[in-house]
Amino acid sequence: MNAELLLAATAKDFFFDDPAEPEPVTRAMLADYVYRWEARTPVKGANHKWVLSHELRQDKGGILTDWEWWELVGSGFRGAGLVQTSDDGVLFERLAYFDRSINHPA
């Protein structure tokens, strides 16, 4: 969750599409987004430990596409992410959130 390190890894036209945000996060907005995320997650009981699974990758035409299931340990945050990168860095990331409690009542 280092905003400067994340920014250095992004392409010039990077955007991050998080449905929890009112609009896609551009490269210029990324640092502010990271700070909001860091403030939001402890309230949900999270400690910034991520579990990634069910990862699928495709390297085609100079673009690496990565899809994975993600969970933020200790929180209700879980879902799927789609990330595309090139030699210029991360092009975009799109998140989807899921609530497994809907399918698995307590």
Jmol script that loads the backbone (N, CA, C; Angstrom):
load data "model"
ATOM      1  N   MET A   1       0.824  -1.198   0.000  1.00  0.00           N
ATOM      2  CA  MET A   1       0.000   0.000   0.000  1.00  0.00           C
ATOM      3  C   MET A   1       0.866   1.259   0.000  1.00  0.00           C
ATOM      4  N   ASN A   2       1.958   1.214  -0.738  1.00  0.00           N
ATOM      5  CA  ASN A   2       2.846   2.356  -0.872  1.00  0.00           C
ATOM      6  C   ASN A   2       2.449   3.122  -2.129  1.00  0.00           C
ATOM      7  N   ALA A   3       1.854   4.307  -1.960  1.00  0.00           N
ATOM      8  CA  ALA A   3       1.337   5.071  -3.096  1.00  0.00           C
ATOM      9  C   ALA A   3       2.434   5.438  -4.092  1.00  0.00           C
ATOM     10  N   GLU A   4       3.606   5.811  -3.609  1.00  0.00           N
ATOM     11  CA  GLU A   4       4.694   6.195  -4.513  1.00  0.00           C
ATOM     12  C   GLU A   4       5.178   5.005  -5.335  1.00  0.00           C
ATOM     13  N   LEU A   5       5.280   3.840  -4.712  1.00  0.00           N
ATOM     14  CA  LEU A   5       5.699   2.639  -5.419  1.00  0.00           C
ATOM     15  C   LEU A   5       4.646   2.221  -6.452  1.00  0.00           C
ATOM     16  N   LEU A   6       3.383   2.289  -6.071  1.00  0.00           N
ATOM     17  CA  LEU A   6       2.312   1.973  -7.018  1.00  0.00           C
ATOM     18  C   LEU A   6       2.329   2.920  -8.206  1.00  0.00           C
ATOM     19  N   LEU A   7       2.481   4.191  -7.936  1.00  0.00           N
ATOM     20  CA  LEU A   7       2.503   5.194  -9.002  1.00  0.00           C
ATOM     21  C   LEU A   7       3.657   4.943  -9.968  1.00  0.00           C
ATOM     22  N   ALA A   8       4.800   4.569  -9.440  1.00  0.00           N
ATOM     23  CA  ALA A   8       5.963   4.305 -10.287  1.00  0.00           C
ATOM     24  C   ALA A   8       5.741   3.093 -11.198  1.00  0.00           C
ATOM     25  N   ALA A   9       4.819   2.201 -10.821  1.00  0.00           N
ATOM     26  CA  ALA A   9       4.571   0.987 -11.600  1.00  0.00           C
ATOM     27  C   ALA A   9       3.451   1.154 -12.630  1.00  0.00           C
ATOM     28  N   THR A  10       2.877   2.345 -12.717  1.00  0.00           N
ATOM     29  CA  THR A  10       1.740   2.544 -13.617  1.00  0.00           C
ATOM     30  C   THR A  10       2.156   3.191 -14.930  1.00  0.00           C
ATOM     31  N   ALA A  11       1.397   2.862 -15.974  1.00  0.00           N
ATOM     32  CA  ALA A  11       1.594   3.492 -17.285  1.00  0.00           C
ATOM     33  C   ALA A  11       1.007   4.903 -17.260  1.00  0.00           C
ATOM     34  N   LYS A  12       1.378   5.708 -18.221  1.00  0.00           N
ATOM     35  CA  LYS A  12       0.952   7.112 -18.287  1.00  0.00           C
ATOM     36  C   LYS A  12      -0.573   7.261 -18.277  1.00  0.00           C
ATOM     37  N   ASP A  13      -1.285   6.378 -18.980  1.00  0.00           N
ATOM     38  CA  ASP A  13      -2.744   6.476 -19.078  1.00  0.00           C
ATOM     39  C   ASP A  13      -3.476   5.530 -18.126  1.00  0.00           C
ATOM     40  N   PHE A  14      -2.820   5.101 -17.064  1.00  0.00           N
ATOM     41  CA  PHE A  14      -3.377   4.169 -16.091  1.00  0.00           C
ATOM     42  C   PHE A  14      -4.716   4.650 -15.541  1.00  0.00           C
ATOM     43  N   PHE A  15      -5.619   3.680 -15.300  1.00  0.00           N
ATOM     44  CA  PHE A  15      -6.798   3.957 -14.479  1.00  0.00           C
ATOM     45  C   PHE A  15      -7.158   2.719 -13.679  1.00  0.00           C
ATOM     46  N   PHE A  16      -7.826   2.949 -12.558  1.00  0.00           N
ATOM     47  CA  PHE A  16      -8.218   1.905 -11.632  1.00  0.00           C
ATOM     48  C   PHE A  16      -9.717   2.032 -11.435  1.00  0.00           C
ATOM     49  N   ASP A  17     -10.454   0.995 -11.779  1.00  0.00           N
ATOM     50  CA  ASP A  17     -11.911   1.037 -11.696  1.00  0.00           C
ATOM     51  C   ASP A  17     -12.359   0.227 -10.488  1.00  0.00           C
ATOM     52  N   ASP A  18     -12.645   0.919  -9.397  1.00  0.00           N
ATOM     53  CA  ASP A  18     -13.107   0.314  -8.148  1.00  0.00           C
ATOM     54  C   ASP A  18     -14.563   0.734  -7.970  1.00  0.00           C
ATOM     55  N   PRO A  19     -15.505  -0.206  -7.976  1.00  0.00           N
ATOM     56  CA  PRO A  19     -16.914   0.162  -7.845  1.00  0.00           C
ATOM     57  C   PRO A  19     -17.253   0.926  -6.571  1.00  0.00           C
ATOM     58  N   ALA A  20     -16.378   0.875  -5.575  1.00  0.00           N
ATOM     59  CA  ALA A  20     -16.613   1.625  -4.344  1.00  0.00           C
ATOM     60  C   ALA A  20     -16.319   3.116  -4.517  1.00  0.00           C
ATOM     61  N   GLU A  21     -15.720   3.473  -5.624  1.00  0.00           N
ATOM     62  CA  GLU A  21     -15.380   4.872  -5.912  1.00  0.00           C
ATOM     63  C   GLU A  21     -16.408   5.458  -6.880  1.00  0.00           C
ATOM     64  N   PRO A  22     -16.674   6.761  -6.781  1.00  0.00           N
ATOM     65  CA  PRO A  22     -17.675   7.366  -7.660  1.00  0.00           C
ATOM     66  C   PRO A  22     -17.266   7.436  -9.134  1.00  0.00           C
ATOM     67  N   GLU A  23     -15.973   7.361  -9.410  1.00  0.00           N
ATOM     68  CA  GLU A  23     -15.474   7.397 -10.790  1.00  0.00           C
ATOM     69  C   GLU A  23     -14.151   6.638 -10.837  1.00  0.00           C
ATOM     70  N   PRO A  24     -13.732   6.203 -12.043  1.00  0.00           N
ATOM     71  CA  PRO A  24     -12.432   5.531 -12.134  1.00  0.00           C
ATOM     72  C   PRO A  24     -11.296   6.416 -11.614  1.00  0.00           C
ATOM     73  N   VAL A  25     -10.358   5.791 -10.953  1.00  0.00           N
ATOM     74  CA  VAL A  25      -9.211   6.487 -10.372  1.00  0.00           C
ATOM     75  C   VAL A  25      -8.116   6.588 -11.439  1.00  0.00           C
ATOM     76  N   THR A  26      -7.740   7.803 -11.777  1.00  0.00           N
ATOM     77  CA  THR A  26      -6.672   8.010 -12.753  1.00  0.00           C
ATOM     78  C   THR A  26      -5.320   7.965 -12.048  1.00  0.00           C
ATOM     79  N   ARG A  27      -4.282   7.985 -12.833  1.00  0.00           N
ATOM     80  CA  ARG A  27      -2.924   7.986 -12.277  1.00  0.00           C
ATOM     81  C   ARG A  27      -2.728   9.169 -11.328  1.00  0.00           C
ATOM     82  N   ALA A  28      -3.245  10.327 -11.708  1.00  0.00           N
ATOM     83  CA  ALA A  28      -3.098  11.528 -10.874  1.00  0.00           C
ATOM     84  C   ALA A  28      -3.857  11.420  -9.553  1.00  0.00           C
ATOM     85  N   MET A  29      -4.886  10.565  -9.505  1.00  0.00           N
ATOM     86  CA  MET A  29      -5.710  10.405  -8.304  1.00  0.00           C
ATOM     87  C   MET A  29      -5.280   9.225  -7.436  1.00  0.00           C
ATOM     88  N   LEU A  30      -4.298   8.445  -7.898  1.00  0.00           N
ATOM     89  CA  LEU A  30      -3.966   7.180  -7.247  1.00  0.00           C
ATOM     90  C   LEU A  30      -3.490   7.337  -5.808  1.00  0.00           C
ATOM     91  N   ALA A  31      -2.629   8.284  -5.532  1.00  0.00           N
ATOM     92  CA  ALA A  31      -2.121   8.453  -4.161  1.00  0.00           C
ATOM     93  C   ALA A  31      -3.264   8.754  -3.190  1.00  0.00           C
ATOM     94  N   ASP A  32      -4.176   9.635  -3.567  1.00  0.00           N
ATOM     95  CA  ASP A  32      -5.311   9.950  -2.695  1.00  0.00           C
ATOM     96  C   ASP A  32      -6.186   8.719  -2.470  1.00  0.00           C
ATOM     97  N   TYR A  33      -6.378   7.922  -3.522  1.00  0.00           N
ATOM     98  CA  TYR A  33      -7.165   6.697  -3.401  1.00  0.00           C
ATOM     99  C   TYR A  33      -6.520   5.745  -2.392  1.00  0.00           C
ATOM    100  N   VAL A  34      -5.210   5.557  -2.490  1.00  0.00           N
ATOM    101  CA  VAL A  34      -4.509   4.645  -1.578  1.00  0.00           C
ATOM    102  C   VAL A  34      -4.687   5.105  -0.134  1.00  0.00           C
ATOM    103  N   TYR A  35      -4.588   6.387   0.118  1.00  0.00           N
ATOM    104  CA  TYR A  35      -4.750   6.888   1.483  1.00  0.00           C
ATOM    105  C   TYR A  35      -6.180   6.692   1.985  1.00  0.00           C
ATOM    106  N   ARG A  36      -7.174   6.867   1.099  1.00  0.00           N
ATOM    107  CA  ARG A  36      -8.574   6.607   1.491  1.00  0.00           C
ATOM    108  C   ARG A  36      -8.758   5.125   1.805  1.00  0.00           C
ATOM    109  N   TRP A  37      -8.170   4.249   0.976  1.00  0.00           N
ATOM    110  CA  TRP A  37      -8.278   2.807   1.182  1.00  0.00           C
ATOM    111  C   TRP A  37      -7.640   2.414   2.516  1.00  0.00           C
ATOM    112  N   GLU A  38      -6.474   2.978   2.799  1.00  0.00           N
ATOM    113  CA  GLU A  38      -5.785   2.658   4.065  1.00  0.00           C
ATOM    114  C   GLU A  38      -6.608   3.086   5.267  1.00  0.00           C
ATOM    115  N   ALA A  39      -7.350   4.179   5.145  1.00  0.00           N
ATOM    116  CA  ALA A  39      -8.200   4.634   6.242  1.00  0.00           C
ATOM    117  C   ALA A  39      -9.474   3.793   6.347  1.00  0.00           C
ATOM    118  N   ARG A  40      -9.965   3.305   5.223  1.00  0.00           N
ATOM    119  CA  ARG A  40     -11.228   2.572   5.172  1.00  0.00           C
ATOM    120  C   ARG A  40     -11.094   1.142   5.683  1.00  0.00           C
ATOM    121  N   THR A  41      -9.996   0.467   5.390  1.00  0.00           N
ATOM    122  CA  THR A  41      -9.901  -0.961   5.689  1.00  0.00           C
ATOM    123  C   THR A  41      -9.806  -1.307   7.177  1.00  0.00           C
ATOM    124  N   PRO A  42      -9.079  -0.553   8.016  1.00  0.00           N
ATOM    125  CA  PRO A  42      -9.052  -0.935   9.436  1.00  0.00           C
ATOM    126  C   PRO A  42     -10.434  -0.861  10.089  1.00  0.00           C
ATOM    127  N   VAL A  43     -11.276   0.033   9.607  1.00  0.00           N
ATOM    128  CA  VAL A  43     -12.637   0.149  10.134  1.00  0.00           C
ATOM    129  C   VAL A  43     -13.405  -1.148   9.890  1.00  0.00           C
ATOM    130  N   LYS A  44     -13.078  -1.840   8.802  1.00  0.00           N
ATOM    131  CA  LYS A  44     -13.721  -3.111   8.461  1.00  0.00           C
ATOM    132  C   LYS A  44     -13.019  -4.302   9.104  1.00  0.00           C
ATOM    133  N   GLY A  45     -11.978  -4.058   9.898  1.00  0.00           N
ATOM    134  CA  GLY A  45     -11.275  -5.138  10.585  1.00  0.00           C
ATOM    135  C   GLY A  45     -10.104  -5.720   9.817  1.00  0.00           C
ATOM    136  N   ALA A  46      -9.694  -5.084   8.747  1.00  0.00           N
ATOM    137  CA  ALA A  46      -8.622  -5.613   7.902  1.00  0.00           C
ATOM    138  C   ALA A  46      -7.254  -5.129   8.368  1.00  0.00           C
ATOM    139  N   ASN A  47      -6.229  -5.891   7.990  1.00  0.00           N
ATOM    140  CA  ASN A  47      -4.864  -5.536   8.351  1.00  0.00           C
ATOM    141  C   ASN A  47      -3.961  -5.419   7.124  1.00  0.00           C
ATOM    142  N   HIS A  48      -4.538  -5.264   5.946  1.00  0.00           N
ATOM    143  CA  HIS A  48      -3.822  -5.133   4.664  1.00  0.00           C
ATOM    144  C   HIS A  48      -3.121  -6.416   4.233  1.00  0.00           C
ATOM    145  N   LYS A  49      -3.554  -7.559   4.761  1.00  0.00           N
ATOM    146  CA  LYS A  49      -3.054  -8.834   4.272  1.00  0.00           C
ATOM    147  C   LYS A  49      -4.028  -9.340   3.208  1.00  0.00           C
ATOM    148  N   TRP A  50      -3.507  -9.594   2.021  1.00  0.00           N
ATOM    149  CA  TRP A  50      -4.315 -10.025   0.887  1.00  0.00           C
ATOM    150  C   TRP A  50      -4.122 -11.514   0.632  1.00  0.00           C
ATOM    151  N   VAL A  51      -5.196 -12.185   0.261  1.00  0.00           N
ATOM    152  CA  VAL A  51      -5.132 -13.555  -0.209  1.00  0.00           C
ATOM    153  C   VAL A  51      -5.599 -13.528  -1.660  1.00  0.00           C
ATOM    154  N   LEU A  52      -4.726 -13.971  -2.559  1.00  0.00           N
ATOM    155  CA  LEU A  52      -5.047 -14.052  -3.981  1.00  0.00           C
ATOM    156  C   LEU A  52      -5.104 -15.513  -4.375  1.00  0.00           C
ATOM    157  N   SER A  53      -6.124 -15.880  -5.137  1.00  0.00           N
ATOM    158  CA  SER A  53      -6.246 -17.268  -5.573  1.00  0.00           C
ATOM    159  C   SER A  53      -6.928 -17.320  -6.935  1.00  0.00           C
ATOM    160  N   HIS A  54      -7.016 -18.510  -7.476  1.00  0.00           N
ATOM    161  CA  HIS A  54      -7.685 -18.752  -8.764  1.00  0.00           C
ATOM    162  C   HIS A  54      -7.175 -17.795  -9.836  1.00  0.00           C
ATOM    163  N   GLU A  55      -5.878 -17.666  -9.885  1.00  0.00           N
ATOM    164  CA  GLU A  55      -5.256 -16.723 -10.819  1.00  0.00           C
ATOM    165  C   GLU A  55      -5.138 -17.338 -12.208  1.00  0.00           C
ATOM    166  N   LEU A  56      -5.509 -16.556 -13.201  1.00  0.00           N
ATOM    167  CA  LEU A  56      -5.356 -16.935 -14.606  1.00  0.00           C
ATOM    168  C   LEU A  56      -4.560 -15.835 -15.293  1.00  0.00           C
ATOM    169  N   ARG A  57      -3.605 -16.243 -16.147  1.00  0.00           N
ATOM    170  CA  ARG A  57      -2.767 -15.268 -16.853  1.00  0.00           C
ATOM    171  C   ARG A  57      -2.727 -15.576 -18.332  1.00  0.00           C
ATOM    172  N   GLN A  58      -2.651 -14.487 -19.097  1.00  0.00           N
ATOM    173  CA  GLN A  58      -2.477 -14.604 -20.543  1.00  0.00           C
ATOM    174  C   GLN A  58      -1.492 -13.530 -20.973  1.00  0.00           C
ATOM    175  N   ASP A  59      -0.478 -13.936 -21.693  1.00  0.00           N
ATOM    176  CA  ASP A  59       0.512 -13.004 -22.240  1.00  0.00           C
ATOM    177  C   ASP A  59       0.344 -13.024 -23.757  1.00  0.00           C
ATOM    178  N   LYS A  60      -0.205 -11.945 -24.301  1.00  0.00           N
ATOM    179  CA  LYS A  60      -0.521 -11.920 -25.723  1.00  0.00           C
ATOM    180  C   LYS A  60      -0.303 -10.520 -26.283  1.00  0.00           C
ATOM    181  N   GLY A  61       0.470 -10.443 -27.356  1.00  0.00           N
ATOM    182  CA  GLY A  61       0.674  -9.168 -28.032  1.00  0.00           C
ATOM    183  C   GLY A  61       1.317  -8.099 -27.166  1.00  0.00           C
ATOM    184  N   GLY A  62       2.172  -8.500 -26.239  1.00  0.00           N
ATOM    185  CA  GLY A  62       2.839  -7.530 -25.380  1.00  0.00           C
ATOM    186  C   GLY A  62       2.015  -7.054 -24.198  1.00  0.00           C
ATOM    187  N   ILE A  63       0.822  -7.642 -24.017  1.00  0.00           N
ATOM    188  CA  ILE A  63      -0.047  -7.289 -22.889  1.00  0.00           C
ATOM    189  C   ILE A  63      -0.205  -8.524 -22.012  1.00  0.00           C
ATOM    190  N   LEU A  64       0.073  -8.368 -20.725  1.00  0.00           N
ATOM    191  CA  LEU A  64      -0.151  -9.428 -19.748  1.00  0.00           C
ATOM    192  C   LEU A  64      -1.484  -9.152 -19.077  1.00  0.00           C
ATOM    193  N   THR A  65      -2.412 -10.093 -19.211  1.00  0.00           N
ATOM    194  CA  THR A  65      -3.725  -9.978 -18.569  1.00  0.00           C
ATOM    195  C   THR A  65      -3.763 -10.963 -17.416  1.00  0.00           C
ATOM    196  N   ASP A  66      -4.138 -10.479 -16.246  1.00  0.00           N
ATOM    197  CA  ASP A  66      -4.152 -11.274 -15.026  1.00  0.00           C
ATOM    198  C   ASP A  66      -5.532 -11.138 -14.387  1.00  0.00           C
ATOM    199  N   TRP A  67      -6.183 -12.272 -14.151  1.00  0.00           N
ATOM    200  CA  TRP A  67      -7.464 -12.288 -13.452  1.00  0.00           C
ATOM    201  C   TRP A  67      -7.279 -13.125 -12.199  1.00  0.00           C
ATOM    202  N   GLU A  68      -7.869 -12.677 -11.087  1.00  0.00           N
ATOM    203  CA  GLU A  68      -7.727 -13.431  -9.849  1.00  0.00           C
ATOM    204  C   GLU A  68      -8.861 -13.127  -8.889  1.00  0.00           C
ATOM    205  N   TRP A  69      -9.107 -14.069  -8.007  1.00  0.00           N
ATOM    206  CA  TRP A  69     -10.004 -13.877  -6.879  1.00  0.00           C
ATOM    207  C   TRP A  69      -9.171 -13.261  -5.761  1.00  0.00           C
ATOM    208  N   TRP A  70      -9.719 -12.271  -5.062  1.00  0.00           N
ATOM    209  CA  TRP A  70      -8.975 -11.634  -3.983  1.00  0.00           C
ATOM    210  C   TRP A  70      -9.842 -11.536  -2.738  1.00  0.00           C
ATOM    211  N   GLU A  71      -9.200 -11.554  -1.595  1.00  0.00           N
ATOM    212  CA  GLU A  71      -9.848 -11.312  -0.309  1.00  0.00           C
ATOM    213  C   GLU A  71      -8.912 -10.468   0.539  1.00  0.00           C
ATOM    214  N   LEU A  72      -9.464  -9.510   1.234  1.00  0.00           N
ATOM    215  CA  LEU A  72      -8.709  -8.727   2.199  1.00  0.00           C
ATOM    216  C   LEU A  72      -9.015  -9.329   3.567  1.00  0.00           C
ATOM    217  N   VAL A  73      -8.023 -10.001   4.138  1.00  0.00           N
ATOM    218  CA  VAL A  73      -8.194 -10.770   5.368  1.00  0.00           C
ATOM    219  C   VAL A  73      -8.772  -9.895   6.481  1.00  0.00           C
ATOM    220  N   GLY A  74      -9.781 -10.435   7.172  1.00  0.00           N
ATOM    221  CA  GLY A  74     -10.384  -9.764   8.316  1.00  0.00           C
ATOM    222  C   GLY A  74     -11.489  -8.791   7.957  1.00  0.00           C
ATOM    223  N   SER A  75     -11.789  -8.661   6.683  1.00  0.00           N
ATOM    224  CA  SER A  75     -12.818  -7.709   6.256  1.00  0.00           C
ATOM    225  C   SER A  75     -13.867  -8.430   5.421  1.00  0.00           C
ATOM    226  N   GLY A  76     -14.875  -7.715   5.034  1.00  0.00           N
ATOM    227  CA  GLY A  76     -15.858  -8.249   4.105  1.00  0.00           C
ATOM    228  C   GLY A  76     -15.472  -7.995   2.667  1.00  0.00           C
ATOM    229  N   PHE A  77     -14.287  -7.435   2.442  1.00  0.00           N
ATOM    230  CA  PHE A  77     -13.850  -7.122   1.084  1.00  0.00           C
ATOM    231  C   PHE A  77     -13.333  -8.382   0.400  1.00  0.00           C
ATOM    232  N   ARG A  78     -14.000  -8.780  -0.688  1.00  0.00           N
ATOM    233  CA  ARG A  78     -13.563  -9.903  -1.515  1.00  0.00           C
ATOM    234  C   ARG A  78     -14.183  -9.734  -2.881  1.00  0.00           C
ATOM    235  N   GLY A  79     -13.526 -10.307  -3.874  1.00  0.00           N
ATOM    236  CA  GLY A  79     -14.062 -10.190  -5.219  1.00  0.00           C
ATOM    237  C   GLY A  79     -13.078 -10.684  -6.251  1.00  0.00           C
ATOM    238  N   ALA A  80     -13.197 -10.134  -7.448  1.00  0.00           N
ATOM    239  CA  ALA A  80     -12.332 -10.507  -8.555  1.00  0.00           C
ATOM    240  C   ALA A  80     -11.665  -9.247  -9.090  1.00  0.00           C
ATOM    241  N   GLY A  81     -10.473  -9.433  -9.618  1.00  0.00           N
ATOM    242  CA  GLY A  81      -9.742  -8.317 -10.202  1.00  0.00           C
ATOM    243  C   GLY A  81      -9.194  -8.693 -11.565  1.00  0.00           C
ATOM    244  N   LEU A  82      -9.215  -7.743 -12.461  1.00  0.00           N
ATOM    245  CA  LEU A  82      -8.651  -7.905 -13.789  1.00  0.00           C
ATOM    246  C   LEU A  82      -7.606  -6.815 -13.965  1.00  0.00           C
ATOM    247  N   VAL A  83      -6.366  -7.223 -14.274  1.00  0.00           N
ATOM    248  CA  VAL A  83      -5.261  -6.281 -14.403  1.00  0.00           C
ATOM    249  C   VAL A  83      -4.585  -6.505 -15.747  1.00  0.00           C
ATOM    250  N   GLN A  84      -4.264  -5.415 -16.435  1.00  0.00           N
ATOM    251  CA  GLN A  84      -3.484  -5.528 -17.667  1.00  0.00           C
ATOM    252  C   GLN A  84      -2.239  -4.667 -17.546  1.00  0.00           C
ATOM    253  N   THR A  85      -1.099  -5.260 -17.949  1.00  0.00           N
ATOM    254  CA  THR A  85       0.168  -4.557 -17.909  1.00  0.00           C
ATOM    255  C   THR A  85       0.870  -4.696 -19.255  1.00  0.00           C
ATOM    256  N   SER A  86       1.764  -3.748 -19.498  1.00  0.00           N
ATOM    257  CA  SER A  86       2.633  -3.793 -20.680  1.00  0.00           C
ATOM    258  C   SER A  86       4.028  -3.390 -20.222  1.00  0.00           C
ATOM    259  N   ASP A  87       4.933  -3.229 -21.166  1.00  0.00           N
ATOM    260  CA  ASP A  87       6.277  -2.780 -20.813  1.00  0.00           C
ATOM    261  C   ASP A  87       6.260  -1.376 -20.201  1.00  0.00           C
ATOM    262  N   ASP A  88       5.182  -0.621 -20.415  1.00  0.00           N
ATOM    263  CA  ASP A  88       5.051   0.724 -19.853  1.00  0.00           C
ATOM    264  C   ASP A  88       4.581   0.716 -18.408  1.00  0.00           C
ATOM    265  N   GLY A  89       4.111  -0.424 -17.926  1.00  0.00           N
ATOM    266  CA  GLY A  89       3.617  -0.533 -16.560  1.00  0.00           C
ATOM    267  C   GLY A  89       2.187  -1.024 -16.547  1.00  0.00           C
ATOM    268  N   VAL A  90       1.519  -0.859 -15.419  1.00  0.00           N
ATOM    269  CA  VAL A  90       0.130  -1.287 -15.277  1.00  0.00           C
ATOM    270  C   VAL A  90      -0.739  -0.334 -16.094  1.00  0.00           C
ATOM    271  N   LEU A  91      -1.542  -0.911 -16.999  1.00  0.00           N
ATOM    272  CA  LEU A  91      -2.433  -0.109 -17.837  1.00  0.00           C
ATOM    273  C   LEU A  91      -3.741   0.192 -17.121  1.00  0.00           C
ATOM    274  N   PHE A  92      -4.353  -0.849 -16.567  1.00  0.00           N
ATOM    275  CA  PHE A  92      -5.572  -0.642 -15.799  1.00  0.00           C
ATOM    276  C   PHE A  92      -5.815  -1.816 -14.872  1.00  0.00           C
ATOM    277  N   GLU A  93      -6.660  -1.549 -13.891  1.00  0.00           N
ATOM    278  CA  GLU A  93      -7.130  -2.594 -12.991  1.00  0.00           C
ATOM    279  C   GLU A  93      -8.601  -2.346 -12.750  1.00  0.00           C
ATOM    280  N   ARG A  94      -9.375  -3.426 -12.843  1.00  0.00           N
ATOM    281  CA  ARG A  94     -10.806  -3.343 -12.571  1.00  0.00           C
ATOM    282  C   ARG A  94     -11.145  -4.333 -11.467  1.00  0.00           C
ATOM    283  N   LEU A  95     -11.922  -3.888 -10.501  1.00  0.00           N
ATOM    284  CA  LEU A  95     -12.329  -4.735  -9.386  1.00  0.00           C
ATOM    285  C   LEU A  95     -13.817  -5.002  -9.430  1.00  0.00           C
ATOM    286  N   ALA A  96     -14.195  -6.159  -8.957  1.00  0.00           N
ATOM    287  CA  ALA A  96     -15.585  -6.485  -8.688  1.00  0.00           C
ATOM    288  C   ALA A  96     -15.635  -6.992  -7.256  1.00  0.00           C
ATOM    289  N   TYR A  97     -16.639  -6.559  -6.509  1.00  0.00           N
ATOM    290  CA  TYR A  97     -16.821  -7.005  -5.135  1.00  0.00           C
ATOM    291  C   TYR A  97     -17.927  -8.048  -5.083  1.00  0.00           C
ATOM    292  N   PHE A  98     -17.754  -9.041  -4.207  1.00  0.00           N
ATOM    293  CA  PHE A  98     -18.762 -10.062  -4.020  1.00  0.00           C
ATOM    294  C   PHE A  98     -19.006 -10.256  -2.538  1.00  0.00           C
ATOM    295  N   ASP A  99     -20.228 -10.610  -2.181  1.00  0.00           N
ATOM    296  CA  ASP A  99     -20.580 -10.907  -0.794  1.00  0.00           C
ATOM    297  C   ASP A  99     -21.016 -12.356  -0.739  1.00  0.00           C
ATOM    298  N   ARG A 100     -20.133 -13.227  -0.276  1.00  0.00           N
ATOM    299  CA  ARG A 100     -20.440 -14.654  -0.245  1.00  0.00           C
ATOM    300  C   ARG A 100     -21.510 -14.987   0.786  1.00  0.00           C
ATOM    301  N   SER A 101     -21.787 -14.091   1.721  1.00  0.00           N
ATOM    302  CA  SER A 101     -22.808 -14.383   2.725  1.00  0.00           C
ATOM    303  C   SER A 101     -24.186 -14.504   2.091  1.00  0.00           C
ATOM    304  N   ILE A 102     -24.385 -13.939   0.907  1.00  0.00           N
ATOM    305  CA  ILE A 102     -25.666 -14.051   0.212  1.00  0.00           C
ATOM    306  C   ILE A 102     -25.921 -15.516  -0.142  1.00  0.00           C
ATOM    307  N   ASN A 103     -24.888 -16.215  -0.593  1.00  0.00           N
ATOM    308  CA  ASN A 103     -25.026 -17.614  -0.996  1.00  0.00           C
ATOM    309  C   ASN A 103     -24.817 -18.592   0.157  1.00  0.00           C
ATOM    310  N   HIS A 104     -24.246 -18.142   1.243  1.00  0.00           N
ATOM    311  CA  HIS A 104     -23.932 -19.015   2.361  1.00  0.00           C
ATOM    312  C   HIS A 104     -24.422 -18.374   3.667  1.00  0.00           C
ATOM    313  N   PRO A 105     -25.714 -18.410   3.923  1.00  0.00           N
ATOM    314  CA  PRO A 105     -26.227 -17.780   5.145  1.00  0.00           C
ATOM    315  C   PRO A 105     -25.640 -18.415   6.396  1.00  0.00           C
ATOM    316  N   ALA A 106     -25.483 -17.613   7.418  1.00  0.00           N
ATOM    317  CA  ALA A 106     -24.921 -18.108   8.691  1.00  0.00           C
ATOM    318  C   ALA A 106     -25.930 -18.939   9.427  1.00  0.00           C
TER     319      ALA A 106
END
end "model"
wireframe off; spacefill off
backbone 0.3
color backbone group
